[in-house]
Amino acid sequence: MGHLIHQVRNTGYDCEMRSHFWLVDFDPDKSLTPVRRVAVIPDAAG
């Protein structure tokens, strides 16, 4: 679970879209500390 946000802006000639992803951003029991989150979701997942 996580969040995804698309940010679109006008550049004058066309538009630019940037996407932001937060993986494992939803943790109802608050058990995933930042250190544990890195262990659960490796950099390669991005």
PEHUHU-V143093 format. One record per residue. N is the residue number from 1. RES is the residue in one letter. PHI is phi in whole degrees, -180 to 180 (999 if undefined). PSI is psi in degrees with one decimal (none if undefined). NEAR is the number of other ideal C-beta (glycine too) atoms within 10 Angstrom. Layout:
N	RES	PHI	PSI	NEAR
N	RES	PHI	PSI	NEAR
//
This chain:
1	M	999	152.6	9
2	G	-178	-163.1	10
3	H	-128	150.4	10
4	L	-135	130.9	10
5	I	-130	131.5	9
6	H	-104	129.8	8
7	Q	-115	120.2	9
8	V	-117	134.9	9
9	R	-137	150.8	8
10	N	-81	130.4	8
11	T	-103	2.3	7
12	G	99	-39.0	5
13	Y	-106	-36.2	5
14	D	-151	-147.7	6
15	C	-135	162.3	9
16	E	-128	136.1	9
17	M	-121	130.6	8
18	R	-117	140.0	9
19	S	-116	137.8	9
20	H	-123	131.4	9
21	F	-122	134.8	11
22	W	-120	103.7	11
23	L	-84	143.4	14
24	V	51	45.9	14
25	D	-87	-14.0	12
26	F	-105	112.9	10
27	D	-137	87.4	12
28	P	-61	-32.1	6
29	D	-96	4.1	5
30	K	60	29.3	6
31	S	-86	-15.4	7
32	L	-93	98.2	16
33	T	-73	163.9	10
34	P	-55	-38.2	6
35	V	-67	-43.7	7
36	R	-68	-34.4	12
37	R	-60	-40.1	13
38	V	-64	-36.6	12
39	A	-71	-34.0	9
40	V	-79	-41.0	10
41	I	-115	103.3	14
42	P	-72	159.6	8
43	D	-55	-33.6	6
44	A	-63	-20.8	5
45	A	-66	-26.6	9
46	G	-73	none	7
//
